[in-house]
Amino acid sequence: MITGRRAAFILILLSVAYILFRPAAAKVAWEMRAPVPQPRTEVAAAALDGKIYLIGGFAKEGVTGRVERYDPAIDRWTVRAPVPIALHHAAAAALNGKLYVVGGFEGSRSWKPSRGLWEYDPEADRWTAKREMPTARGALGVGVWEGKLYAVGGLGTMGQVALLGNTGATEVYHPATDQWEKKAYLPTPRDHLAVAVVNGKINAVGGRFNSDYAENVPLHHVYDPGSDRWSEAAPLPKPRSGIAAAVLHGKIYIFGG
């Protein structure tokens, strides 16, 4: 029989052993890396072949089509061929070994919504214009699933007038046929949202209404490509827009905003 004193002693030994031999907790920390050669905002970014591409945006001199590539293995940026047209608030994604830049606002100092789709070949360092989106817009989100590019939401022109307003357009690009296909609208149209793909579902997270910082939202909608339907999911803890999203080990991480 184990007495109370002996049981207490065994418990103490087990506790000490756990403290001494438990696996060390993974250290989580941010570190500074090589800065971007040209400071700018409202850029598009995507990872391709282990490198990060930074595209367009607002620079000190105005809107630019500049493209820079970061190699994390050597902590170095290099300049690549610029997008043929200056863009800001565009979206970017990697697909089938190519980089795609979608939508945005065109012009050196303009807020004209773009229908443009540009394909970049990293081997040739060359951009090619592909079939335009049905809906012109900037501040949209994009995701990739099963070899197709999904463009969601954003800020576009309202009808025949020059005023900008939200669109809930969800449009899918098929690289094999260079064709776009319209899908079910995002239930709550918004801009400056983030899009992330997890387990075959397209997640549209956060954003704001009509580019108004005072109208940030915590909304989270999930699109099922199989049924062509959107559903609601757990909202962000805090309303945010102008955010970035990444997926790691089946989880979505939201940054900034």
C-alpha positions in Angstrom: 0.0 0.0 0.0 1.2 3.5 -0.9 1.0 5.8 2.1 0.1 9.4 1.9 3.7 10.5 2.6 5.1 8.1 -0.1 2.4 9.2 -2.6 3.4 12.9 -2.0 7.0 12.0 -2.5 6.3 10.2 -5.8 4.3 13.2 -6.9 7.1 15.5 -6.2 9.6 13.3 -8.1 7.3 13.2 -11.1 6.9 17.0 -11.1 10.6 17.5 -10.9 11.2 15.0 -13.8 8.6 16.8 -15.9 10.2 20.2 -15.4 13.7 18.8 -16.1 12.9 16.6 -19.1 9.9 18.2 -20.8 10.5 19.2 -24.5 11.7 22.8 -24.7 9.0 25.1 -25.9 9.6 26.5 -29.4 10.9 30.0 -29.3 8.7 32.4 -31.3 10.4 35.6 -32.3 10.5 38.1 -35.2 13.8 39.1 -36.7 14.8 42.0 -39.0 15.9 41.0 -42.5 17.2 43.0 -45.5 14.9 46.0 -46.2 13.1 46.5 -49.5 15.3 48.5 -51.8 12.5 50.9 -52.8 10.2 51.9 -49.9 6.5 51.7 -50.9 3.0 50.9 -49.8 -0.1 49.2 -51.2 2.0 46.6 -52.9 1.1 43.1 -54.0 3.2 40.2 -52.7 3.4 36.4 -53.5 5.8 33.6 -52.9 7.1 31.5 -55.9 9.8 28.8 -55.8 11.0 29.8 -52.3 11.3 33.5 -53.1 9.0 36.5 -52.3 8.0 38.9 -55.0 6.9 42.5 -54.2 5.0 44.2 -57.0 3.9 47.8 -57.7 2.6 50.1 -55.1 2.9 53.8 -54.0 6.5 55.0 -54.1 7.8 58.5 -53.2 7.7 59.3 -56.9 4.2 58.0 -57.4 2.6 54.7 -58.5 5.2 52.2 -59.8 5.3 48.9 -61.7 8.5 48.0 -60.0 9.1 44.3 -59.1 11.6 43.1 -56.5 12.4 39.5 -55.5 13.6 38.4 -52.1 15.7 35.3 -51.5 15.5 34.3 -47.9 18.3 31.8 -48.2 20.8 34.7 -48.8 18.8 37.6 -47.4 19.0 39.6 -50.6 16.7 41.5 -52.9 17.1 41.7 -56.6 15.2 43.9 -59.1 13.2 42.0 -61.8 11.3 43.1 -64.9 8.6 45.7 -64.0 4.9 45.1 -64.6 4.2 46.8 -67.9 1.7 49.2 -66.2 2.0 51.0 -62.9 -0.4 49.5 -60.3 -1.3 49.9 -56.7 -3.8 47.9 -54.6 -3.4 44.9 -56.9 -3.4 41.3 -55.8 -0.9 38.5 -56.6 -0.6 34.8 -56.4 1.7 32.0 -57.7 0.2 29.2 -59.9 1.8 26.5 -62.0 5.3 28.0 -61.7 4.1 31.5 -62.8 3.3 34.6 -60.9 -0.1 36.4 -61.6 -1.0 40.0 -60.8 -4.7 40.7 -60.7 -6.6 44.0 -60.8 -5.5 47.0 -58.8 -5.7 50.7 -59.7 -3.9 51.9 -62.9 -1.9 54.9 -63.7 0.9 57.0 -62.1 -1.5 58.9 -59.8 -4.8 57.3 -60.6 -7.5 55.3 -58.9 -8.9 53.8 -62.1 -10.0 50.2 -61.3 -8.2 47.6 -63.5 -9.5 44.5 -65.1 -5.9 43.5 -65.9 -4.3 40.1 -65.4 -0.5 39.8 -65.9 1.4 36.6 -66.0 5.1 36.6 -65.0 7.6 33.9 -66.2 10.5 33.8 -63.7 12.8 31.9 -66.1 12.4 34.5 -68.9 11.9 37.5 -66.5 9.0 38.5 -68.7 5.4 39.7 -68.2 2.5 38.7 -70.5 -1.0 40.2 -70.6 -3.7 37.5 -70.2 -7.5 37.7 -70.5 -8.9 40.5 -68.4 -11.2 40.0 -65.5 -14.9 40.6 -66.1 -15.0 43.0 -63.1 -12.5 45.9 -62.9 -11.4 46.4 -59.2 -8.6 47.0 -56.8 -8.1 46.3 -53.1 -9.3 42.7 -53.8 -8.2 39.3 -52.5 -7.0 36.3 -54.4 -6.5 32.6 -53.7 -5.4 29.5 -55.6 -7.2 26.1 -55.5 -6.9 23.1 -57.9 -5.0 25.0 -60.5 -7.4 28.0 -60.6 -7.1 31.6 -59.5 -10.0 33.0 -57.4 -10.5 36.8 -57.3 -12.8 38.0 -54.5 -14.4 41.4 -53.6 -12.7 44.7 -53.9 -13.4 48.3 -54.9 -14.7 49.0 -58.4 -16.6 51.6 -60.4 -20.3 51.9 -59.6 -22.2 51.5 -62.9 -21.5 54.2 -65.4 -20.3 56.8 -62.9 -16.7 57.4 -61.8 -17.5 56.9 -58.1 -15.9 53.8 -56.4 -17.9 51.3 -54.5 -17.7 47.7 -53.3 -18.2 44.7 -55.4 -18.9 41.1 -54.2 -17.7 39.6 -57.5 -16.1 36.2 -57.2 -14.4 35.3 -60.5 -12.3 32.3 -61.3 -9.5 32.2 -63.8 -8.6 29.0 -65.7 -4.9 29.3 -66.9 -5.3 26.2 -69.3 -8.0 28.0 -71.3 -7.2 31.6 -70.5 -10.8 32.1 -69.5 -12.7 33.7 -66.5 -15.8 32.2 -64.9 -18.3 34.1 -62.7 -19.2 32.5 -59.4 -21.5 33.3 -56.5 -21.2 36.8 -55.1 -19.5 37.4 -51.7 -22.5 38.0 -49.4 -21.1 41.2 -47.9 -19.1 43.1 -50.6 -16.0 44.8 -49.2 -12.5 45.9 -50.0 -9.0 45.6 -48.4 -9.9 42.1 -47.3 -7.6 39.1 -47.1 -8.1 35.7 -48.8 -6.7 32.4 -47.7 -7.3 28.9 -48.9 -7.6 26.0 -46.4 -8.8 22.5 -47.0 -10.2 23.4 -50.4 -12.2 26.4 -49.1 -11.7 30.0 -50.0 -11.7 32.2 -46.8 -12.5 35.9 -47.2 -11.5 37.7 -43.9 -11.9 41.2 -42.6 -12.0 44.2 -44.9 -13.8 47.5 -44.9 -16.7 49.3 -46.7 -15.9 51.7 -49.6 -12.3 52.1 -48.5 -13.4 53.9 -45.3 -11.1 53.2 -42.3 -14.1 53.9 -40.0 -16.0 51.0 -41.6 -13.6 48.1 -40.8 -15.3 44.8 -40.3 -14.5 41.5 -38.6 -16.4 39.4 -41.2 -15.3 36.0 -42.2 -17.0 34.2 -45.1 -16.0 30.8 -46.6 -16.6 29.8 -50.2 -17.0 26.2 -51.2 -16.0 25.7 -54.9 -17.8 22.4 -55.1 -21.3 23.9 -54.3 -20.6 27.5 -55.4 -21.9 28.7 -52.1 -20.6 31.1 -49.4 -21.2 30.6 -45.7 -20.4 32.6 -42.5 -17.6 31.5 -40.2 -16.1 32.8 -36.9 -15.3 36.5 -37.2 -12.1 38.2 -36.4 -11.8 39.2 -32.7 -11.3 42.8 -33.9 -12.5 44.6 -37.0 -9.5 45.1 -39.4 -8.8 45.9 -43.0 -5.7 46.3 -45.1 -4.5 43.0 -43.7 -2.3 40.2 -44.9 -3.0 36.5 -44.6 -1.0 33.3 -44.7 -1.7 29.7 -44.2 0.6 27.4 -42.2 -0.2 23.8 -41.0 -3.9 24.2 -41.9 -4.3 27.5 -39.9 -4.9 31.0 -41.1 -2.6 33.8 -39.8 -3.8 37.4 -40.1 -1.2 40.2 -39.9 -1.4 44.0 -39.4 -4.3 46.1 -40.6 
